[in-house]
Amino acid sequence: MSNDKHSGADRIEDALPENEPQAFGADAYGRGEGVGEGQDVQGLSQGQIVWSRFIRHRGAIMGLIIIGLVALLSILMMGIGPIDGLWRDQEMRSGDVLNGGRPTLTIPGINGAEFSIGLYPFGQDSLGRDYFAQVMLGVQTSLFVAFVLGLVALLIGVTVGSLAGYYRGKVDIVLMRITDLVITLPVIVMGAVLGALVAKLPLRLNAGPEVTAWIRENMPLLLSIALGCILWTGLARLVRSEFLTLREREFVDSARVAGASDFRIIVKHMLPNSIGVIVVNTTLLMSSAVTLEAALSFVGFGIQAPSISLGRLIQENQGAFSTRPWLFWWPGLFIMLIALSINFIGDGLRDAFDPRTKKIPSARAMAKAERQLAERARTETKEVSS
């Protein structure tokens, strides 16, 4: 390759003083990975390094802002638990259908000249109930299911994976065969079966009205726990793989020699070193939980009345697709926002925890670094000559 076709990285490397080949960080050469990164992370703890990498991930920050705003909107409008929200219709009373149930929300440049909320910003359903209130409650249900399912899968997956990876031998064989058995079960079919069983649980138990009402009101909790009990397998295999590698490391041998118990070695030494894999895959699992719950509710095997979910809203209004499409737009929009936001957060956490994923600087950053290095070389040359 001729001299006039050198890459930006080569010009940066040539501009470095001979006696200081790594003046701007240990990795400030090659393709450009880590230009200035050595100084950025110098003196920081591991948690601070992860956080600094995470906040530089634009997609993750955008996802965090969006899901935070969506959750805040639903809680402020419809409240949470015994706390009432600010929205005027907390009970979703039936009433007259106004203007065909069309949304009253107007946005400048889209469907109106000025911004206006109106009485029914998301429109009304066939019974005249406020659709905005229903969608906000559905958002809370989706977030709740994602959180509980992720927590259940986290507890089971980490426990199974850590025990299998640490003890190996017969323990590993038994736990992994159980994991393989659960993996072979089709998730959507098992979810439909579990949803149907939970819905029919009062009849199976021959329960009284109080128990029946409790089961129906807590359908999201029961369904998310049931789904978490079959979606932990991927996390368990990843944790097992991490533990198989970590158990051969020197710090684990040192802990054994020092007399640490197996429980202390697993909890205090090995789990903290696997936190990246655990956190990233749990967030991605929570994202898939949102779409899975919506799919199950859409086919009628998910959340049942009186609970409200985004998938059930779509399922109840599927007959109005051609006449009132906004009854699909709003639940579908929030399903996509929640799922994509959690996915972006998971991508940001993956890049933050994995030191091997270094962002290659842009052409502007490379040019800026090149100018800095050239200016420093000229300054040092003047100092030497003077």
DRENNU-252382 format. One record per residue (C-alpha): x negated, y, z negated; residue in three letters; residue number from 1. Coordinates in nm, 2 decimals, decimal comma, always signed. Example, Ala and Ser with C-alpha at 12.3 -4.5 7.8 and 13.67 -1.06 7.14 Angstrom:
BEGIN
(r (-1,23; -0,45; -0,78); "ALA"; 1) (r (-1,37; -0,11; -0,71); "SER"; 2) 
! end
This chain:
BEGIN
(r (+0,00; +0,00; +0,00); "MET"; 1) (r (-0,13; +0,34; +0,09); "SER"; 2) (r (-0,21; +0,61; -0,17); "ASN"; 3) (r (+0,07; +0,84; -0,06); "ASP"; 4) (r (+0,33; +0,57; -0,13); "LYS"; 5) (r (+0,25; +0,50; -0,49); "HIS"; 6) (r (+0,55; +0,46; -0,72); "SER"; 7) (r (+0,63; +0,70; -1,00); "GLY"; 8) (r (+0,51; +0,45; -1,25); "ALA"; 9) (r (+0,17; +0,42; -1,08); "ASP"; 10) (r (+0,12; +0,79; -1,07); "ARG"; 11) (r (+0,20; +0,81; -1,45); "ILE"; 12) (r (-0,05; +0,54; -1,52); "GLU"; 13) (r (-0,32; +0,71; -1,31); "ASP"; 14) (r (-0,26; +1,04; -1,49); "ALA"; 15) (r (-0,34; +0,89; -1,83); "LEU"; 16) (r (-0,68; +0,96; -1,98); "PRO"; 17) (r (-0,91; +0,66; -1,95); "GLU"; 18) (r (-0,98; +0,65; -2,32); "ASN"; 19) (r (-0,60; +0,67; -2,41); "GLU"; 20) (r (-0,43; +0,42; -2,18); "PRO"; 21) (r (-0,12; +0,42; -2,41); "GLN"; 22) (r (-0,10; +0,78; -2,52); "ALA"; 23) (r (+0,28; +0,79; -2,48); "PHE"; 24) (r (+0,38; +0,46; -2,64); "GLY"; 25) (r (+0,26; +0,10; -2,61); "ALA"; 26) (r (+0,49; +0,03; -2,32); "ASP"; 27) (r (+0,45; +0,36; -2,13); "ALA"; 28) (r (+0,33; +0,19; -1,81); "TYR"; 29) (r (+0,44; -0,07; -1,56); "GLY"; 30) (r (+0,80; -0,01; -1,43); "ARG"; 31) (r (+0,86; +0,27; -1,68); "GLY"; 32) (r (+1,02; +0,08; -1,96); "GLU"; 33) (r (+0,97; +0,24; -2,30); "GLY"; 34) (r (+0,83; +0,58; -2,17); "VAL"; 35) (r (+0,82; +0,77; -2,50); "GLY"; 36) (r (+1,00; +0,49; -2,68); "GLU"; 37) (r (+0,71; +0,42; -2,91); "GLY"; 38) (r (+0,73; +0,76; -3,06); "GLN"; 39) (r (+1,11; +0,75; -3,08); "ASP"; 40) (r (+1,12; +0,44; -3,31); "VAL"; 41) (r (+0,81; +0,51; -3,50); "GLN"; 42) (r (+0,88; +0,50; -3,88); "GLY"; 43) (r (+1,24; +0,38; -3,84); "LEU"; 44) (r (+1,40; +0,08; -4,00); "SER"; 45) (r (+1,55; -0,20; -3,79); "GLN"; 46) (r (+1,90; -0,06; -3,86); "GLY"; 47) (r (+1,80; +0,29; -3,76); "GLN"; 48) (r (+1,65; +0,15; -3,44); "ILE"; 49) (r (+1,96; -0,04; -3,35); "VAL"; 50) (r (+2,18; +0,26; -3,42); "TRP"; 51) (r (+1,96; +0,49; -3,21); "SER"; 52) (r (+1,98; +0,25; -2,92); "ARG"; 53) (r (+2,36; +0,21; -2,96); "PHE"; 54) (r (+2,44; +0,58; -2,96); "ILE"; 55) (r (+2,24; +0,62; -2,63); "ARG"; 56) (r (+2,47; +0,37; -2,46); "HIS"; 57) (r (+2,73; +0,59; -2,30); "ARG"; 58) (r (+2,98; +0,31; -2,23); "GLY"; 59) (r (+2,98; +0,19; -2,59); "ALA"; 60) (r (+3,02; +0,55; -2,73); "ILE"; 61) (r (+3,31; +0,61; -2,48); "MET"; 62) (r (+3,47; +0,28; -2,58); "GLY"; 63) (r (+3,43; +0,36; -2,95); "LEU"; 64) (r (+3,59; +0,70; -2,90); "ILE"; 65) (r (+3,88; +0,56; -2,70); "ILE"; 66) (r (+3,97; +0,28; -2,94); "ILE"; 67) (r (+3,93; +0,52; -3,23); "GLY"; 68) (r (+4,17; +0,77; -3,08); "LEU"; 69) (r (+4,42; +0,49; -2,98); "VAL"; 70) (r (+4,41; +0,35; -3,34); "ALA"; 71) (r (+4,44; +0,69; -3,49); "LEU"; 72) (r (+4,73; +0,79; -3,27); "LEU"; 73) (r (+4,93; +0,47; -3,35); "SER"; 74) (r (+4,87; +0,50; -3,73); "ILE"; 75) (r (+4,95; +0,87; -3,75); "LEU"; 76) (r (+5,27; +0,83; -3,54); "MET"; 77) (r (+5,41; +0,51; -3,69); "MET"; 78) (r (+5,22; +0,49; -4,02); "GLY"; 79) (r (+5,07; +0,17; -4,16); "ILE"; 80) (r (+5,22; -0,06; -4,42); "GLY"; 81) (r (+5,45; +0,12; -4,66); "PRO"; 82) (r (+5,32; +0,46; -4,54); "ILE"; 83) (r (+5,55; +0,63; -4,29); "ASP"; 84) (r (+5,41; +0,80; -3,98); "GLY"; 85) (r (+5,48; +1,15; -3,84); "LEU"; 86) (r (+5,69; +1,04; -3,55); "TRP"; 87) (r (+6,06; +1,12; -3,59); "ARG"; 88) (r (+6,19; +0,77; -3,50); "ASP"; 89) (r (+6,04; +0,52; -3,74); "GLN"; 90) (r (+6,32; +0,26; -3,72); "GLU"; 91) (r (+6,37; +0,26; -3,34); "MET"; 92) (r (+6,74; +0,31; -3,35); "ARG"; 93) (r (+6,95; +0,23; -3,05); "SER"; 94) (r (+7,13; +0,52; -2,87); "GLY"; 95) (r (+7,24; +0,66; -2,54); "ASP"; 96) (r (+7,01; +0,62; -2,25); "VAL"; 97) (r (+6,93; +0,97; -2,13); "LEU"; 98) (r (+6,83; +1,04; -1,77); "ASN"; 99) (r (+6,80; +0,67; -1,69); "GLY"; 100) (r (+6,55; +0,62; -1,97); "GLY"; 101) (r (+6,28; +0,81; -1,78); "ARG"; 102) (r (+5,97; +0,94; -1,98); "PRO"; 103) (r (+6,00; +1,30; -2,08); "THR"; 104) (r (+5,62; +1,34; -2,10); "LEU"; 105) (r (+5,49; +1,59; -1,84); "THR"; 106) (r (+5,13; +1,65; -1,77); "ILE"; 107) (r (+5,00; +1,94; -1,55); "PRO"; 108) (r (+4,89; +1,83; -1,21); "GLY"; 109) (r (+5,05; +1,49; -1,24); "ILE"; 110) (r (+5,43; +1,52; -1,29); "ASN"; 111) (r (+5,48; +1,88; -1,41); "GLY"; 112) (r (+5,36; +2,23; -1,42); "ALA"; 113) (r (+5,30; +2,24; -1,80); "GLU"; 114) (r (+5,24; +1,99; -2,08); "PHE"; 115) (r (+5,55; +1,88; -2,26); "SER"; 116) (r (+5,63; +1,58; -2,48); "ILE"; 117) (r (+6,01; +1,59; -2,50); "GLY"; 118) (r (+6,23; +1,35; -2,70); "LEU"; 119) (r (+6,11; +1,03; -2,54); "TYR"; 120) (r (+5,76; +1,07; -2,40); "PRO"; 121) (r (+5,74; +0,70; -2,29); "PHE"; 122) (r (+6,11; +0,68; -2,20); "GLY"; 123) (r (+6,38; +0,45; -2,34); "GLN"; 124) (r (+6,45; +0,08; -2,30); "ASP"; 125) (r (+6,79; -0,07; -2,20); "SER"; 126) (r (+6,92; -0,03; -2,56); "LEU"; 127) (r (+6,82; +0,34; -2,57); "GLY"; 128) (r (+6,54; +0,28; -2,82); "ARG"; 129) (r (+6,23; +0,51; -2,82); "ASP"; 130) (r (+5,97; +0,33; -2,61); "TYR"; 131) (r (+5,68; +0,54; -2,75); "PHE"; 132) (r (+5,75; +0,41; -3,10); "ALA"; 133) (r (+5,76; +0,05; -2,97); "GLN"; 134) (r (+5,43; +0,09; -2,78); "VAL"; 135) (r (+5,26; +0,24; -3,09); "MET"; 136) (r (+5,37; -0,05; -3,30); "LEU"; 137) (r (+5,25; -0,29; -3,03); "GLY"; 138) (r (+4,91; -0,12; -3,04); "VAL"; 139) (r (+4,89; -0,18; -3,41); "GLN"; 140) (r (+4,98; -0,55; -3,36); "THR"; 141) (r (+4,72; -0,60; -3,09); "SER"; 142) (r (+4,45; -0,44; -3,30); "LEU"; 143) (r (+4,55; -0,64; -3,61); "PHE"; 144) (r (+4,55; -0,97; -3,41); "VAL"; 145) (r (+4,21; -0,89; -3,27); "ALA"; 146) (r (+4,06; -0,81; -3,61); "PHE"; 147) (r (+4,21; -1,11; -3,79); "VAL"; 148) (r (+4,13; -1,35; -3,51); "LEU"; 149) (r (+3,77; -1,22; -3,49); "GLY"; 150) (r (+3,73; -1,26; -3,87); "LEU"; 151) (r (+3,86; -1,61; -3,88); "VAL"; 152) (r (+3,65; -1,72; -3,58); "ALA"; 153) (r (+3,35; -1,55; -3,74); "LEU"; 154) (r (+3,38; -1,74; -4,06); "LEU"; 155) (r (+3,43; -2,08; -3,90); "ILE"; 156) (r (+3,18; -2,03; -3,62); "GLY"; 157) (r (+2,90; -1,89; -3,84); "VAL"; 158) (r (+2,95; -2,16; -4,10); "THR"; 159) (r (+2,95; -2,45; -3,85); "VAL"; 160) (r (+2,67; -2,31; -3,64); "GLY"; 161) (r (+2,44; -2,23; -3,93); "SER"; 162) (r (+2,49; -2,57; -4,10); "LEU"; 163) (r (+2,43; -2,76; -3,78); "ALA"; 164) (r (+2,13; -2,56; -3,68); "GLY"; 165) (r (+1,96; -2,57; -4,02); "TYR"; 166) (r (+2,02; -2,93; -4,13); "TYR"; 167) (r (+2,01; -3,09; -3,78); "ARG"; 168) (r (+2,03; -3,47; -3,79); "GLY"; 169) (r (+2,36; -3,63; -3,88); "LYS"; 170) (r (+2,51; -3,30; -3,99); "VAL"; 171) (r (+2,44; -3,15; -3,65); "ASP"; 172) (r (+2,58; -3,45; -3,46); "ILE"; 173) (r (+2,90; -3,45; -3,66); "VAL"; 174) (r (+2,96; -3,08; -3,64); "LEU"; 175) (r (+2,87; -3,05; -3,27); "MET"; 176) (r (+3,10; -3,34; -3,18); "ARG"; 177) (r (+3,39; -3,17; -3,35); "ILE"; 178) (r (+3,30; -2,85; -3,17); "THR"; 179) (r (+3,29; -3,03; -2,84); "ASP"; 180) (r (+3,63; -3,18; -2,91); "LEU"; 181) (r (+3,78; -2,83; -2,98); "VAL"; 182) (r (+3,61; -2,69; -2,67); "ILE"; 183) (r (+3,79; -2,94; -2,45); "THR"; 184) (r (+4,13; -2,82; -2,56); "LEU"; 185) (r (+4,27; -2,56; -2,31); "PRO"; 186) (r (+4,30; -2,24; -2,50); "VAL"; 187) (r (+4,61; -2,10; -2,34); "ILE"; 188) (r (+4,80; -2,43; -2,38); "VAL"; 189) (r (+4,69; -2,47; -2,74); "MET"; 190) (r (+4,78; -2,11; -2,81); "GLY"; 191) (r (+5,13; -2,17; -2,67); "ALA"; 192) (r (+5,17; -2,48; -2,88); "VAL"; 193) (r (+5,06; -2,30; -3,19); "LEU"; 194) (r (+5,28; -2,00; -3,12); "GLY"; 195) (r (+5,58; -2,23; -3,07); "ALA"; 196) (r (+5,50; -2,42; -3,39); "LEU"; 197) (r (+5,47; -2,10; -3,60); "VAL"; 198) (r (+5,79; -1,97; -3,45); "ALA"; 199) (r (+5,97; -2,29; -3,54); "LYS"; 200) (r (+5,80; -2,33; -3,88); "LEU"; 201) (r (+6,11; -2,22; -4,08); "PRO"; 202) (r (+6,32; -2,49; -3,92); "LEU"; 203) (r (+6,05; -2,76; -3,97); "ARG"; 204) (r (+6,02; -2,67; -4,34); "LEU"; 205) (r (+6,39; -2,63; -4,39); "ASN"; 206) (r (+6,31; -2,30; -4,55); "ALA"; 207) (r (+6,55; -2,05; -4,70); "GLY"; 208) (r (+6,63; -1,71; -4,57); "PRO"; 209) (r (+6,35; -1,54; -4,77); "GLU"; 210) (r (+6,08; -1,77; -4,65); "VAL"; 211) (r (+6,22; -1,75; -4,29); "THR"; 212) (r (+6,21; -1,37; -4,30); "ALA"; 213) (r (+5,85; -1,37; -4,44); "TRP"; 214) (r (+5,73; -1,60; -4,17); "ILE"; 215) (r (+5,89; -1,40; -3,89); "ARG"; 216) (r (+5,76; -1,07; -4,03); "GLU"; 217) (r (+5,41; -1,21; -4,07); "ASN"; 218) (r (+5,41; -1,38; -3,73); "MET"; 219) (r (+5,10; -1,17; -3,61); "PRO"; 220) (r (+4,90; -1,28; -3,91); "LEU"; 221) (r (+4,99; -1,65; -3,87); "LEU"; 222) (r (+4,93; -1,66; -3,49); "LEU"; 223) (r (+4,60; -1,48; -3,52); "SER"; 224) (r (+4,48; -1,73; -3,78); "ILE"; 225) (r (+4,59; -2,02; -3,57); "ALA"; 226) (r (+4,42; -1,88; -3,26); "LEU"; 227) (r (+4,10; -1,81; -3,46); "GLY"; 228) (r (+4,09; -2,18; -3,56); "CYS"; 229) (r (+4,04; -2,28; -3,20); "ILE"; 230) (r (+3,83; -1,99; -3,06); "LEU"; 231) (r (+3,52; -2,02; -3,29); "TRP"; 232) (r (+3,34; -2,28; -3,08); "THR"; 233) (r (+3,13; -2,05; -2,86); "GLY"; 234) (r (+3,01; -1,85; -3,16); "LEU"; 235) (r (+2,92; -2,17; -3,34); "ALA"; 236) (r (+2,70; -2,30; -3,05); "ARG"; 237) (r (+2,52; -1,97; -3,02); "LEU"; 238) (r (+2,45; -1,95; -3,40); "VAL"; 239) (r (+2,33; -2,31; -3,40); "ARG"; 240) (r (+2,09; -2,22; -3,11); "SER"; 241) (r (+1,96; -1,93; -3,31); "GLU"; 242) (r (+1,91; -2,13; -3,63); "PHE"; 243) (r (+1,73; -2,41; -3,44); "LEU"; 244) (r (+1,47; -2,15; -3,34); "THR"; 245) (r (+1,46; -1,96; -3,67); "LEU"; 246) (r (+1,41; -2,27; -3,89); "ARG"; 247) (r (+1,07; -2,32; -3,74); "GLU"; 248) (r (+0,95; -1,97; -3,81); "ARG"; 249) (r (+0,68; -1,89; -4,07); "GLU"; 250) (r (+0,91; -1,69; -4,30); "PHE"; 251) (r (+1,14; -1,98; -4,34); "VAL"; 252) (r (+0,85; -2,21; -4,43); "ASP"; 253) (r (+0,73; -1,95; -4,68); "SER"; 254) (r (+1,07; -1,94; -4,84); "ALA"; 255) (r (+1,08; -2,32; -4,87); "ARG"; 256) (r (+0,73; -2,32; -5,03); "VAL"; 257) (r (+0,84; -2,05; -5,27); "ALA"; 258) (r (+1,12; -2,28; -5,39); "GLY"; 259) (r (+1,42; -2,10; -5,24); "ALA"; 260) (r (+1,74; -2,31; -5,21); "SER"; 261) (r (+1,89; -2,39; -4,87); "ASP"; 262) (r (+2,18; -2,16; -4,94); "PHE"; 263) (r (+1,94; -1,87; -5,01); "ARG"; 264) (r (+1,73; -1,94; -4,70); "ILE"; 265) (r (+2,04; -1,95; -4,48); "ILE"; 266) (r (+2,21; -1,64; -4,63); "VAL"; 267) (r (+1,91; -1,42; -4,72); "LYS"; 268) (r (+1,66; -1,51; -4,44); "HIS"; 269) (r (+1,82; -1,66; -4,14); "MET"; 270) (r (+2,16; -1,50; -4,11); "LEU"; 271) (r (+2,02; -1,14; -4,11); "PRO"; 272) (r (+1,79; -1,24; -3,82); "ASN"; 273) (r (+2,10; -1,38; -3,62); "SER"; 274) (r (+2,32; -1,07; -3,69); "ILE"; 275) (r (+2,28; -0,95; -3,33); "GLY"; 276) (r (+2,42; -1,26; -3,17); "VAL"; 277) (r (+2,69; -1,28; -3,43); "ILE"; 278) (r (+2,81; -0,92; -3,40); "VAL"; 279) (r (+2,80; -0,90; -3,02); "VAL"; 280) (r (+2,99; -1,23; -2,96); "ASN"; 281) (r (+3,25; -1,15; -3,23); "THR"; 282) (r (+3,33; -0,82; -3,05); "THR"; 283) (r (+3,37; -0,99; -2,72); "LEU"; 284) (r (+3,59; -1,25; -2,88); "LEU"; 285) (r (+3,81; -0,98; -3,02); "MET"; 286) (r (+3,84; -0,83; -2,67); "SER"; 287) (r (+3,96; -1,17; -2,53); "SER"; 288) (r (+4,20; -1,20; -2,83); "ALA"; 289) (r (+4,39; -0,89; -2,71); "VAL"; 290) (r (+4,45; -1,03; -2,36); "THR"; 291) (r (+4,53; -1,38; -2,50); "LEU"; 292) (r (+4,79; -1,25; -2,74); "GLU"; 293) (r (+4,95; -1,04; -2,46); "ALA"; 294) (r (+4,95; -1,34; -2,23); "ALA"; 295) (r (+5,11; -1,57; -2,49); "LEU"; 296) (r (+5,37; -1,31; -2,58); "SER"; 297) (r (+5,45; -1,25; -2,21); "PHE"; 298) (r (+5,53; -1,62; -2,16); "VAL"; 299) (r (+5,74; -1,63; -2,48); "GLY"; 300) (r (+5,50; -1,82; -2,71); "PHE"; 301) (r (+5,33; -1,54; -2,89); "GLY"; 302) (r (+5,47; -1,27; -3,12); "ILE"; 303) (r (+5,84; -1,31; -3,19); "GLN"; 304) (r (+6,11; -1,06; -3,31); "ALA"; 305) (r (+6,12; -0,86; -3,53); "PRO"; 306) (r (+5,75; -0,81; -3,48); "SER"; 307) (r (+5,65; -0,60; -3,17); "ILE"; 308) (r (+5,35; -0,66; -2,95); "SER"; 309) (r (+5,24; -0,51; -2,61); "LEU"; 310) (r (+5,28; -0,85; -2,44); "GLY"; 311) (r (+5,63; -0,90; -2,58); "ARG"; 312) (r (+5,73; -0,55; -2,46); "LEU"; 313) (r (+5,63; -0,65; -2,11); "ILE"; 314) (r (+5,81; -0,98; -2,14); "GLN"; 315) (r (+6,13; -0,82; -2,26); "GLU"; 316) (r (+6,14; -0,57; -1,98); "ASN"; 317) (r (+6,02; -0,78; -1,69); "GLN"; 318) (r (+6,36; -0,77; -1,53); "GLY"; 319) (r (+6,33; -0,39; -1,49); "ALA"; 320) (r (+6,01; -0,39; -1,30); "PHE"; 321) (r (+6,16; -0,26; -0,98); "SER"; 322) (r (+6,39; +0,00; -1,14); "THR"; 323) (r (+6,20; +0,12; -1,44); "ARG"; 324) (r (+5,83; +0,05; -1,39); "PRO"; 325) (r (+5,72; +0,27; -1,67); "TRP"; 326) (r (+5,83; +0,00; -1,91); "LEU"; 327) (r (+5,53; -0,19; -1,78); "PHE"; 328) (r (+5,29; +0,10; -1,73); "TRP"; 329) (r (+5,25; +0,20; -2,09); "TRP"; 330) (r (+5,20; -0,14; -2,26); "PRO"; 331) (r (+4,97; -0,25; -1,97); "GLY"; 332) (r (+4,77; +0,07; -2,00); "LEU"; 333) (r (+4,71; +0,03; -2,37); "PHE"; 334) (r (+4,62; -0,34; -2,33); "ILE"; 335) (r (+4,35; -0,24; -2,08); "MET"; 336) (r (+4,22; +0,05; -2,29); "LEU"; 337) (r (+4,18; -0,17; -2,60); "ILE"; 338) (r (+4,03; -0,47; -2,42); "ALA"; 339) (r (+3,78; -0,26; -2,21); "LEU"; 340) (r (+3,68; -0,04; -2,51); "SER"; 341) (r (+3,60; -0,35; -2,72); "ILE"; 342) (r (+3,41; -0,49; -2,42); "ASN"; 343) (r (+3,20; -0,17; -2,38); "PHE"; 344) (r (+3,13; -0,17; -2,76); "ILE"; 345) (r (+3,01; -0,53; -2,73); "GLY"; 346) (r (+2,78; -0,44; -2,44); "ASP"; 347) (r (+2,63; -0,15; -2,63); "GLY"; 348) (r (+2,57; -0,37; -2,94); "LEU"; 349) (r (+2,41; -0,64; -2,72); "ARG"; 350) (r (+2,17; -0,38; -2,57); "ASP"; 351) (r (+2,10; -0,23; -2,91); "ALA"; 352) (r (+2,02; -0,56; -3,09); "PHE"; 353) (r (+1,82; -0,72; -2,81); "ASP"; 354) (r (+1,47; -0,56; -2,79); "PRO"; 355) (r (+1,42; -0,71; -2,45); "ARG"; 356) (r (+1,69; -0,50; -2,28); "THR"; 357) (r (+1,50; -0,17; -2,22); "LYS"; 358) (r (+1,66; +0,09; -2,00); "LYS"; 359) (r (+1,46; +0,18; -1,70); "ILE"; 360) (r (+1,42; +0,56; -1,69); "PRO"; 361) (r (+1,60; +0,75; -1,41); "SER"; 362) (r (+1,41; +0,94; -1,14); "ALA"; 363) (r (+1,46; +1,26; -1,33); "ARG"; 364) (r (+1,32; +1,11; -1,65); "ALA"; 365) (r (+1,02; +0,96; -1,46); "MET"; 366) (r (+0,95; +1,30; -1,30); "ALA"; 367) (r (+0,97; +1,47; -1,63); "LYS"; 368) (r (+0,73; +1,22; -1,79); "ALA"; 369) (r (+0,50; +1,25; -1,50); "GLU"; 370) (r (+0,48; +1,63; -1,54); "ARG"; 371) (r (+0,42; +1,60; -1,91); "GLN"; 372) (r (+0,13; +1,35; -1,85); "LEU"; 373) (r (-0,02; +1,56; -1,58); "ALA"; 374) (r (+0,00; +1,87; -1,79); "GLU"; 375) (r (-0,16; +1,70; -2,08); "ARG"; 376) (r (-0,44; +1,56; -1,85); "ALA"; 377) (r (-0,51; +1,91; -1,72); "ARG"; 378) (r (-0,51; +2,06; -2,07); "THR"; 379) (r (-0,76; +1,80; -2,20); "GLU"; 380) (r (-0,98; +1,85; -1,89); "THR"; 381) (r (-1,00; +2,22; -1,96); "LYS"; 382) (r (-1,08; +2,16; -2,32); "GLU"; 383) (r (-1,37; +1,92; -2,22); "VAL"; 384) (r (-1,50; +2,16; -1,95); "SER"; 385) (r (-1,49; +2,46; -2,19); "SER"; 386) 
! end
